[in-house]
């Protein structure tokens, strides 16, 4: 067996573990706010080609689009969301949120993960920021004056180490792969992901449909819709094993005929759903995005909450750029400024997810939700609060 080597990379101010959208956006925002490119380092377990070939669909809010624009990585290949239709299957009540009511070009956008990453990687290269890949973080050793990162190449086994003033964890993985954090709950739901087409699509309208199994989202994308269908594990097993015809029939029954008859469905993938969150920082380390809070996909807040993390963290670190050798004050400021948005978004998604994961269909709680949607639609201040949170998060 080939013996492993041990190399030392020059020290940096900020090391970012995870070169997904949140990690790369943070690096770009830091650089644009005055942190030198050679003082920032990114690490990721995937190659650049693997990242750009990822076909997962991501819902980007209007606020996220603004953050990506500030990072120099917009436009991306994306489909605009002009309206969001929220309804409850089998119950009275719905709410319709329109971009025109808020004088914005779009409520959000739907893009493939690889299409979000591609312009980021070009901008990262143009800025001269190094992405070291593929490398996995094997351990972190925090000392009084630095953090030592110990990394390993996933194929060769070679070991690499470096030191940084600040380490940002931006690689969270999926719920089933994560160790337990302070707030953890298994919803006993599975998200089924696919791309579907129909014969009467409603251009630029997204649907969030609450069913007895869980939320069902159809997001406008290219020639059809990105599907996120949350169901209980036994039902997920049946749906994943079904042929395309029977899967489409089940989806049609759950969603209804608002976009006509379903026509094509792509290969389906799935992942388990849970809450796993902990707002935590040490004197030299901090977590953002999925590494800090893994959420249920209801209302599509996961990456959007993470990008809001990046915006605030970049601002806090750049304001303390002259003292990054003592970053505790900047990290404490970040945790404090993100507390309200994080807590409210986690509570909102957790409450909605628990209703559908544990409350029987036909119960008073389920019926009241339909009534609540009608109130939101009729009472404009309530609709404004909901729309504002979906676009920009909680702002004090």
C-alpha positions as CSV (number, residue, x, y, z in Angstrom):
1,X,0.0,0.0,0.0
2,X,1.3,3.5,-0.9
3,X,2.3,5.4,2.3
4,X,0.3,8.6,2.9
5,X,2.1,11.9,2.7
6,X,1.8,14.9,5.0
7,X,1.9,18.5,3.6
8,X,1.4,21.9,5.1
9,X,-0.6,24.6,3.4
10,X,0.2,28.2,4.3
11,X,-2.0,29.6,7.0
12,X,-5.1,31.7,6.1
13,X,-7.5,34.0,8.0
14,X,-10.7,32.1,7.1
15,X,-11.1,28.5,6.2
16,X,-14.5,27.4,4.8
17,X,-15.4,23.7,5.0
18,X,-17.9,23.1,2.2
19,X,-17.9,24.6,-1.2
20,X,-21.6,24.5,-1.9
21,X,-23.7,27.6,-2.5
22,X,-23.4,28.8,1.1
23,X,-19.6,28.3,1.3
24,X,-18.8,29.8,-2.0
25,X,-21.2,32.8,-1.5
26,X,-19.5,33.5,1.8
27,X,-16.0,33.4,0.2
28,X,-17.1,35.8,-2.6
29,X,-18.8,38.2,-0.2
30,X,-15.8,38.3,2.1
31,X,-13.5,39.0,-0.9
32,X,-15.8,41.8,-2.2
33,X,-15.8,43.3,1.3
34,X,-12.1,43.6,1.5
35,X,-10.6,40.2,2.6
36,X,-7.7,39.3,0.3
37,X,-8.2,36.2,-1.8
38,X,-5.1,34.5,-0.5
39,X,-6.4,34.8,3.1
40,X,-9.5,32.7,2.3
41,X,-9.5,28.9,1.6
42,X,-12.3,26.6,0.7
43,X,-12.4,22.8,1.1
44,X,-14.8,20.3,-0.4
45,X,-15.1,16.6,-0.8
46,X,-16.5,16.8,-4.3
47,X,-14.6,17.6,-7.5
48,X,-15.6,20.7,-9.5
49,X,-17.2,18.5,-12.2
50,X,-19.3,16.6,-9.6
51,X,-20.6,19.8,-8.2
52,X,-21.6,21.3,-11.6
53,X,-23.3,18.0,-12.7
54,X,-25.6,17.9,-9.6
55,X,-29.1,18.1,-11.0
56,X,-31.0,18.8,-7.8
57,X,-33.6,21.6,-8.0
58,X,-33.3,24.5,-5.5
59,X,-35.8,27.2,-4.7
60,X,-34.1,30.6,-4.4
61,X,-36.0,33.4,-2.7
62,X,-35.9,37.0,-3.9
63,X,-33.6,37.8,-1.1
64,X,-31.3,34.9,-2.0
65,X,-31.1,36.3,-5.6
66,X,-30.0,39.6,-4.2
67,X,-27.3,38.0,-2.1
68,X,-26.0,36.0,-5.1
69,X,-26.0,39.2,-7.2
70,X,-23.9,40.9,-4.5
71,X,-21.6,38.0,-4.6
72,X,-21.1,38.4,-8.3
73,X,-22.7,35.1,-9.2
74,X,-26.0,36.1,-10.8
75,X,-27.6,35.6,-13.2
76,X,-28.0,31.8,-13.2
77,X,-30.1,29.6,-15.4
78,X,-33.3,29.7,-13.5
79,X,-37.1,29.8,-13.8
80,X,-39.0,32.7,-12.3
81,X,-41.7,32.3,-9.6
82,X,-44.3,35.0,-10.0
83,X,-47.0,33.5,-7.9
84,X,-47.2,31.0,-5.0
85,X,-50.5,29.2,-4.5
86,X,-50.9,27.6,-1.1
87,X,-53.8,25.2,-0.5
88,X,-55.1,22.4,1.7
89,X,-56.2,19.2,-0.1
90,X,-59.8,18.3,0.7
91,X,-60.4,21.4,2.7
92,X,-61.8,24.9,2.1
93,X,-59.2,27.7,2.0
94,X,-56.2,28.8,0.0
95,X,-53.8,31.8,-0.3
96,X,-52.3,33.3,-3.4
97,X,-49.2,35.5,-3.2
98,X,-48.2,37.5,-6.2
99,X,-45.0,39.3,-7.1
100,X,-46.9,42.2,-8.6
101,X,-48.4,43.0,-5.1
102,X,-44.9,43.7,-3.8
103,X,-43.3,45.5,-6.7
104,X,-40.6,42.8,-7.2
105,X,-39.7,41.1,-10.5
106,X,-40.2,37.7,-8.9
107,X,-41.0,36.1,-5.5
108,X,-38.1,33.6,-6.2
109,X,-36.5,31.3,-8.7
110,X,-36.0,27.6,-9.3
111,X,-32.6,26.5,-10.5
112,X,-30.6,23.3,-10.6
113,X,-27.8,23.0,-8.0
114,X,-25.2,22.7,-10.7
115,X,-26.5,25.8,-12.5
116,X,-26.1,27.8,-9.2
117,X,-22.6,26.5,-8.6
118,X,-21.2,27.1,-12.1
119,X,-21.2,30.9,-12.1
120,X,-19.9,30.9,-8.5
121,X,-17.0,28.7,-9.4
122,X,-16.1,31.0,-12.3
123,X,-16.2,34.1,-10.0
124,X,-14.2,32.3,-7.4
125,X,-11.5,31.5,-10.0
126,X,-11.6,35.1,-11.3
127,X,-11.1,36.4,-7.8
128,X,-8.1,34.1,-7.2
129,X,-9.7,32.3,-4.2
130,X,-8.4,28.7,-3.9
131,X,-10.8,25.7,-3.6
132,X,-8.9,22.7,-2.4
133,X,-10.7,19.6,-3.6
134,X,-11.5,16.8,-3.2
135,X,-10.6,16.9,0.5
136,X,-12.5,15.8,3.5
137,X,-12.2,17.4,7.0
138,X,-11.1,14.6,9.3
139,X,-10.8,16.7,12.4
140,X,-10.4,20.2,13.8
141,X,-8.1,21.1,16.7
142,X,-8.9,24.5,18.2
143,X,-6.1,26.2,20.2
144,X,-5.9,29.6,21.7
145,X,-4.4,31.3,18.7
146,X,-5.5,29.2,15.7
147,X,-7.6,26.2,14.5
148,X,-5.7,23.3,12.9
149,X,-7.6,21.6,10.1
150,X,-6.7,18.0,9.4
151,X,-7.9,16.9,5.9
152,X,-7.7,13.8,3.8
153,X,-7.9,13.1,0.1
154,X,-10.9,10.6,-0.3
155,X,-9.1,8.6,-3.0
156,X,-5.4,8.7,-2.3
157,X,-5.6,8.9,1.5
158,X,-3.0,11.7,1.5
159,X,-3.2,13.9,4.6
160,X,-3.0,17.7,4.5
161,X,-3.1,20.1,7.4
162,X,-3.3,23.9,7.7
163,X,-4.1,26.5,10.4
164,X,-6.7,29.3,10.2
165,X,-7.8,32.1,12.5
166,X,-11.5,31.2,11.8
167,X,-13.1,28.0,10.6
168,X,-16.6,28.1,9.0
169,X,-18.5,24.8,8.8
170,X,-20.6,25.1,5.7
171,X,-21.1,21.4,4.8
172,X,-24.0,19.9,6.5
173,X,-25.0,16.8,4.6
174,X,-28.5,15.3,4.9
175,X,-30.4,14.6,8.1
176,X,-29.7,10.9,8.1
177,X,-25.9,11.5,7.9
178,X,-25.7,14.0,10.7
179,X,-24.8,13.6,14.4
180,X,-27.4,14.9,16.8
181,X,-27.5,18.6,17.6
182,X,-29.4,20.4,20.4
183,X,-32.7,20.6,18.5
184,X,-33.4,17.3,16.7
185,X,-36.6,15.6,15.5
186,X,-37.2,12.9,13.0
187,X,-40.5,13.7,11.2
188,X,-40.9,10.1,10.0
189,X,-41.4,11.5,6.5
190,X,-39.5,10.9,3.2
191,X,-39.1,13.6,0.5
192,X,-39.6,12.2,-3.0
193,X,-37.9,14.4,-5.7
194,X,-38.6,14.3,-9.4
195,X,-39.3,16.5,-12.4
196,X,-42.8,16.3,-13.9
197,X,-44.6,17.8,-16.9
198,X,-48.3,18.4,-17.5
199,X,-50.6,19.4,-20.4
200,X,-51.9,22.6,-18.8
201,X,-49.0,24.2,-16.9
202,X,-49.5,27.6,-15.3
203,X,-46.4,29.6,-16.1
204,X,-44.3,30.9,-13.2
205,X,-46.8,29.7,-10.6
206,X,-45.5,27.6,-7.7
207,X,-47.8,25.3,-5.7
208,X,-47.5,24.3,-2.0
209,X,-50.3,21.7,-1.4
210,X,-50.8,20.4,2.1
211,X,-52.0,16.7,2.1
212,X,-52.7,14.2,4.8
213,X,-49.2,12.7,4.2
214,X,-47.3,16.0,4.2
215,X,-46.6,19.0,2.0
216,X,-46.4,18.6,-1.8
217,X,-44.6,21.3,-3.7
218,X,-44.6,21.8,-7.5
219,X,-42.2,24.5,-8.5
220,X,-42.1,25.8,-12.1
221,X,-38.9,24.7,-13.8
222,X,-38.0,24.7,-17.5
223,X,-40.7,22.7,-19.3
224,X,-42.5,21.5,-16.2
225,X,-42.2,21.4,-12.5
226,X,-39.7,20.3,-9.8
227,X,-41.6,18.0,-7.4
228,X,-41.0,17.7,-3.7
229,X,-43.5,15.3,-2.2
230,X,-43.3,14.6,1.5
231,X,-44.9,11.3,2.6
232,X,-44.7,8.7,5.3
233,X,-42.0,6.0,4.9
234,X,-44.4,3.2,4.0
235,X,-46.1,5.3,1.3
236,X,-42.7,6.4,0.0
237,X,-41.6,2.8,-0.4
238,X,-44.7,2.1,-2.5
239,X,-44.3,5.2,-4.6
240,X,-40.6,4.7,-5.3
241,X,-41.3,1.1,-6.3
242,X,-44.3,2.0,-8.6
243,X,-43.9,2.3,-12.3
244,X,-44.3,5.8,-13.9
245,X,-48.0,5.3,-14.7
246,X,-49.0,4.4,-11.2
247,X,-46.8,7.0,-9.7
248,X,-48.4,9.7,-11.9
249,X,-51.9,8.4,-10.9
250,X,-51.0,8.7,-7.2
251,X,-49.6,12.2,-7.7
252,X,-52.6,13.3,-9.7
253,X,-54.9,12.1,-6.9
254,X,-52.9,13.9,-4.2
255,X,-52.4,17.2,-6.2
256,X,-55.6,17.5,-8.2
257,X,-56.1,18.9,-11.7
258,X,-54.9,22.5,-11.4
259,X,-52.2,22.0,-14.0
260,X,-54.2,19.5,-16.1
261,X,-53.1,15.9,-16.6
262,X,-49.6,14.9,-15.6
263,X,-47.6,13.6,-18.6
264,X,-43.9,12.7,-17.9
265,X,-42.0,12.0,-14.7
266,X,-38.3,11.7,-14.4
267,X,-36.3,9.3,-12.3
268,X,-37.2,9.6,-8.6
269,X,-34.9,10.1,-5.7
270,X,-35.6,10.4,-2.0
271,X,-34.2,11.4,1.4
272,X,-35.4,11.3,5.0
273,X,-36.6,14.5,6.6
274,X,-35.8,15.8,10.1
275,X,-34.9,18.9,12.1
276,X,-31.3,19.1,13.3
277,X,-30.3,22.6,14.5
278,X,-27.8,24.2,16.9
279,X,-26.8,27.9,16.9
280,X,-23.3,27.5,18.2
281,X,-20.0,29.1,17.9
282,X,-16.7,28.9,19.7
283,X,-14.0,31.5,19.9
284,X,-12.8,30.5,16.4
285,X,-15.4,28.3,14.7
286,X,-18.9,28.8,13.5
287,X,-21.5,26.9,11.5
288,X,-23.8,28.2,8.7
289,X,-26.5,26.9,6.5
290,X,-27.2,23.2,6.6
291,X,-24.3,22.7,9.0
292,X,-26.1,24.9,11.5
293,X,-29.8,24.0,10.8
294,X,-31.2,21.2,8.7
295,X,-34.9,21.9,8.1
296,X,-38.0,20.3,6.7
297,X,-38.4,21.5,3.1
298,X,-41.9,22.9,3.7
299,X,-41.9,26.6,2.4
300,X,-38.4,26.0,0.8
301,X,-36.4,27.9,3.4
302,X,-33.3,25.7,3.8
303,X,-30.7,27.2,1.4
304,X,-32.4,30.6,1.7
305,X,-31.8,30.7,5.4
306,X,-28.2,29.5,4.8
307,X,-27.6,32.3,2.3
308,X,-28.9,34.8,4.8
309,X,-26.3,33.4,7.3
310,X,-23.5,34.0,4.7
311,X,-24.6,37.6,4.2
312,X,-24.5,38.4,7.9
313,X,-21.3,36.4,8.7
314,X,-19.4,38.1,5.8
315,X,-20.5,41.5,7.1
316,X,-19.5,40.7,10.7
317,X,-16.1,39.3,9.7
318,X,-15.3,42.1,7.3
319,X,-16.1,44.7,9.9
320,X,-13.5,43.0,12.1
321,X,-11.0,42.4,9.3
322,X,-8.2,44.1,11.2
323,X,-8.5,41.7,14.1
324,X,-9.3,38.3,12.6
325,X,-6.6,36.9,14.8
326,X,-9.1,37.5,17.6
327,X,-12.5,36.7,15.9
328,X,-14.6,35.9,19.0
329,X,-16.4,39.3,19.0
330,X,-17.3,39.0,15.3
331,X,-18.7,35.4,15.8
332,X,-20.7,36.5,18.9
333,X,-22.1,39.3,16.9
334,X,-23.1,37.0,14.1
335,X,-24.9,34.6,16.4
336,X,-26.8,37.4,18.0
337,X,-27.8,39.0,14.7
338,X,-29.0,35.7,13.3
339,X,-30.9,34.5,16.3
340,X,-34.4,35.9,15.5
341,X,-34.5,34.9,11.8
342,X,-33.1,31.4,12.6
343,X,-35.5,30.8,15.5
344,X,-38.6,32.0,13.7
345,X,-37.9,30.1,10.5
346,X,-37.1,26.9,12.4
347,X,-40.2,27.2,14.5
348,X,-42.4,27.9,11.4
349,X,-41.1,24.9,9.4
350,X,-41.1,22.6,12.4
351,X,-44.7,23.5,13.3
352,X,-46.0,22.9,9.8
353,X,-44.1,19.7,9.5
354,X,-45.3,18.3,12.8
355,X,-48.9,19.0,12.0
356,X,-48.7,16.8,8.9
357,X,-46.4,14.2,10.4
358,X,-48.5,13.4,13.4
359,X,-52.0,14.9,13.1
360,X,-54.7,12.7,11.5
361,X,-56.5,14.0,8.5
362,X,-59.9,15.3,9.3
363,X,-58.9,16.5,12.7
364,X,-59.8,20.0,14.0
365,X,-56.2,21.1,13.7
366,X,-56.1,20.1,10.0
367,X,-59.4,21.9,9.4
368,X,-58.3,25.0,11.1
369,X,-55.3,25.2,8.7
370,X,-57.6,25.6,5.7
371,X,-59.5,28.3,7.6
372,X,-56.1,30.0,8.4
373,X,-55.1,30.0,4.7
374,X,-58.4,31.9,3.9
375,X,-57.7,34.4,6.6
376,X,-54.2,35.0,5.3
377,X,-55.6,35.5,1.8
378,X,-58.2,38.0,2.9
379,X,-56.3,39.9,5.6
380,X,-53.5,41.7,3.7
381,X,-51.2,42.4,6.6
382,X,-51.0,38.7,7.4
383,X,-50.3,37.9,3.8
384,X,-47.6,40.6,3.7
385,X,-45.9,39.1,6.7
386,X,-45.9,35.6,5.1
387,X,-44.7,36.9,1.7
388,X,-42.0,39.0,3.4
389,X,-40.7,36.1,5.3
390,X,-40.6,33.8,2.3
391,X,-38.7,36.4,0.3
392,X,-36.4,37.9,2.8
393,X,-36.6,36.0,6.1
394,X,-37.4,37.6,9.4
395,X,-36.3,41.2,9.6
396,X,-36.6,43.3,12.7
